[in-house]
């Protein structure tokens, strides 16, 4: 375990981040996106047969309780900002061959500089027949100073074209994307207000987030009930696959 990371966040902020990801509330700007992501993970992770799990770019590790029963998880990240990473390294997957049964990476795979090489490394550290689970956001903000990739469903499927049981799941379409981006715009306004104004207007912003998320959920129900064409704008994508045995 490396020494205490100098960039570690305050404990209160760590708890807040973990809660907003694992137990999102309708009063947060990205509620529908976070809710769909949690639901997708909750449907998928418990059904994966895995004893040793690697959580790549683990962050606050909010989804540990969703892992397969009896599994042991190793969290890896670039820094130990949340104080929960077991391995801190800027090397992508500094582990021995065939060390894990499941490699997961939630909302962070776009930081891998060379995607095909990253997929090859995932295959290397997986045991034969082991599984991978990756989730990525599509229409989302990025840092101008950081290399990030954006993935479509067919692109994710292509990356894992030589694997078995490749499945790409779309979590939320146009309505969820609209609600998430609208909430982010409103939050951007809120966070740039002077402290006194932000405190005074907080109830109004909470009401606005509730309105956006409620209307977004209604639109999403209508969207899912209608005919599904070839075009889609999912807020989030999840790919699962098995390394060939």
C-alpha positions in Angstrom: 0.0 0.0 0.0 1.5 3.3 -1.0 1.9 6.2 1.5 -1.1 8.5 2.1 -1.8 10.4 -1.1 -1.2 14.1 -0.9 -4.3 14.8 -3.0 -6.7 12.8 -0.8 -10.1 14.5 -0.5 -11.8 15.3 2.8 -13.7 12.4 4.3 -17.0 14.3 4.0 -16.5 14.8 0.2 -15.5 11.1 -0.2 -18.8 10.0 1.5 -20.7 12.5 -0.7 -19.2 11.2 -3.9 -19.8 7.6 -2.9 -23.4 8.3 -2.0 -24.2 10.2 -5.3 -22.9 7.3 -7.3 -24.3 4.3 -5.4 -27.5 5.9 -4.0 -28.4 8.8 -6.4 -31.2 11.1 -5.4 -33.6 13.0 -7.7 -32.3 16.2 -6.3 -28.9 15.8 -7.9 -28.3 17.0 -11.5 -27.2 13.6 -12.9 -29.8 11.5 -11.1 -31.2 9.6 -14.1 -27.7 8.9 -15.5 -26.5 7.6 -12.2 -29.7 5.6 -11.5 -29.5 3.9 -14.9 -25.9 3.0 -14.3 -26.5 1.6 -10.8 -29.5 -0.5 -12.1 -27.4 -1.9 -15.0 -24.6 -2.9 -12.6 -27.0 -4.4 -10.1 -28.5 -6.5 -12.9 -25.2 -7.7 -14.2 -22.5 -8.0 -11.5 -24.1 -10.5 -9.2 -24.5 -12.9 -12.1 -20.8 -13.0 -13.0 -18.8 -16.0 -11.7 -15.7 -14.4 -10.2 -13.5 -14.9 -7.2 -10.8 -12.3 -7.8 -12.0 -8.9 -9.1 -10.0 -6.0 -10.4 -11.7 -2.5 -10.2 -9.7 -0.3 -12.6 -9.7 3.4 -11.8 -11.7 2.5 -8.8 -12.4 6.0 -7.4 -14.4 5.7 -4.2 -15.4 2.1 -4.9 -19.1 2.8 -4.7 -20.2 -0.5 -6.2 -18.3 -3.0 -4.1 -21.5 -4.3 -2.6 -22.8 -5.2 -6.0 -19.9 -7.6 -6.8 -20.5 -11.3 -7.0 -21.0 -12.9 -3.5 -17.8 -14.2 -2.0 -15.5 -12.3 -4.4 -12.4 -10.4 -3.4 -11.9 -7.0 -5.0 -8.6 -5.2 -5.7 -9.0 -1.4 -6.4 -6.5 0.3 -8.6 -6.2 4.0 -9.4 -3.9 6.7 -10.6 -4.0 8.4 -7.1 -5.3 7.4 -3.7 -7.5 10.4 -3.5 -10.3 8.5 -1.7 -8.0 6.4 0.5 -9.5 3.1 -0.8 -7.2 2.1 -3.6 -5.1 -1.0 -3.0 -2.8 -0.3 -5.9 -1.7 3.2 -7.1 0.1 3.3 -10.4 0.2 5.2 -13.7 1.0 2.0 -15.4 -2.1 0.3 -16.9 -2.7 -3.0 -15.1 0.6 -3.6 -13.2 -0.4 -7.2 -12.4 0.8 -10.7 -13.3 -0.8 -12.7 -16.0 -4.1 -14.5 -15.3 -4.6 -12.9 -11.9 -8.3 -12.1 -12.1 -11.7 -13.6 -13.0 -13.4 -10.2 -13.6 -12.0 -6.8 -14.6 -14.4 -3.9 -14.3 -13.9 -0.2 -15.1 -16.9 2.1 -14.5 -16.9 5.5 -16.2 -13.1 5.7 -16.6 -12.0 3.6 -19.6 -11.9 6.6 -21.8 -8.7 7.6 -19.9 -6.9 4.6 -21.4 -4.6 6.3 -24.0 -4.4 3.3 -26.3 -7.7 1.4 -26.3 -6.6 -1.7 -28.2 -3.6 -2.0 -26.0 -5.7 -1.6 -22.9 -8.1 -4.4 -24.1 -5.0 -6.6 -24.7 -3.8 -5.9 -21.1 -7.2 -6.7 -19.7 -7.1 -10.0 -21.6 -3.6 -10.7 -20.2 -4.5 -10.2 -16.5 -7.8 -12.2 -16.9 -7.9 -16.0 -16.5 -9.2 -18.0 -19.4 -13.0 -17.6 -19.5 -12.7 -14.5 -17.3 -15.1 -11.5 -17.8 -14.8 -7.8 -18.4 -17.4 -5.1 -17.6 -16.8 -1.6 -18.8 -19.2 1.4 -18.6 -18.7 4.7 -20.4 -20.6 7.9 -20.9 -21.2 9.3 -24.3 -22.5 12.9 -24.3 -20.6 14.2 -21.4 -18.1 17.0 -20.6 -14.4 16.5 -20.8 -11.2 18.3 -19.6 -9.4 20.2 -22.4 -6.1 19.3 -20.8 -6.7 15.5 -20.5 -6.7 12.9 -23.3 -10.1 11.2 -23.3 -11.9 9.0 -25.8 -15.6 8.7 -26.5 -17.2 5.4 -27.5 -20.3 4.4 -29.4 -21.8 1.0 -29.0 -20.5 -0.4 -32.3 -17.0 0.9 -31.4 -17.0 -0.9 -28.1 -18.2 -4.1 -29.7 -15.4 -3.8 -32.3 -12.8 -3.4 -29.5 -13.9 -6.8 -28.1 -14.6 -8.5 -31.4 -12.3 -11.4 -30.7 -13.9 -12.1 -27.3 -16.8 -14.4 -26.5 -20.3 -13.3 -25.5 -19.8 -9.7 -26.3 -22.9 -7.6 -25.3 -23.3 -3.8 -25.4 -26.2 -2.4 -23.4 -27.5 1.2 -23.8 -28.5 2.7 -20.5 -30.8 5.7 -21.3 -31.5 7.3 -24.6 -32.2 10.9 -25.8 -34.4 11.7 -22.7 -31.9 10.6 -20.1 -29.1 12.4 -22.0 -31.2 15.6 -22.2 -32.0 15.5 -18.5 -28.4 14.9 -17.5 -27.0 17.7 -19.7 -29.8 20.1 -18.6 -29.0 19.3 -15.0 -25.3 19.8 -15.6 -26.0 23.2 -17.2 -28.1 24.3 -14.2 -25.5 23.0 -11.8 -22.8 25.0 -13.7 -24.9 28.1 -13.1 -25.4 27.3 -9.4 -21.7 26.5 -8.7 -20.6 29.9 -10.1 -22.9 32.0 -7.9 -21.5 33.9 -5.0 -21.7 31.8 -1.8 -24.5 33.9 -0.3 -26.6 33.8 -3.4 -26.0 30.1 -3.8 -27.2 29.4 -0.3 -30.3 31.6 -0.8 -31.2 30.1 -4.1 -30.4 26.5 -3.2 -34.1 25.5 -2.7 -34.9 26.8 -6.2 -32.1 24.7 -7.8 -33.2 21.6 -5.9 -36.7 22.1 -7.3 -35.3 22.6 -10.8 -33.3 19.3 -10.6 -36.5 17.5 -9.4 -38.4 19.0 -12.3 -35.7 18.1 -14.9 -35.4 14.6 -13.6 -39.1 14.0 -13.3 -39.8 15.3 -16.8 -36.8 13.4 -18.1 -38.1 10.2 -16.6 -41.5 10.8 -18.2 -40.0 11.4 -21.6 -37.8 8.3 -21.2 -40.9 6.1 -20.6 -42.5 7.6 -23.8 -39.2 7.1 -25.7 -38.8 3.4 -24.7 -42.4 2.7 -25.5 -42.1 4.0 -29.1 -40.4 2.3 -32.1 -36.7 1.9 -31.9 -34.8 3.2 -34.9 -31.2 2.8 -35.9 -30.1 6.1 -34.4 -29.6 6.5 -30.7 -28.0 8.8 -28.2 -27.5 6.8 -25.0 -26.2 8.6 -22.0 -24.3 5.5 -20.9 -23.0 2.3 -22.5 -22.0 -0.9 -20.9 -20.0 -3.7 -22.6 -19.6 -7.1 -21.1 -17.5 -9.9 -22.7 -15.6 -13.1 -21.8 -12.0 -13.8 -22.6 -11.9 -16.9 -24.8 -11.0 -20.0 -22.9 
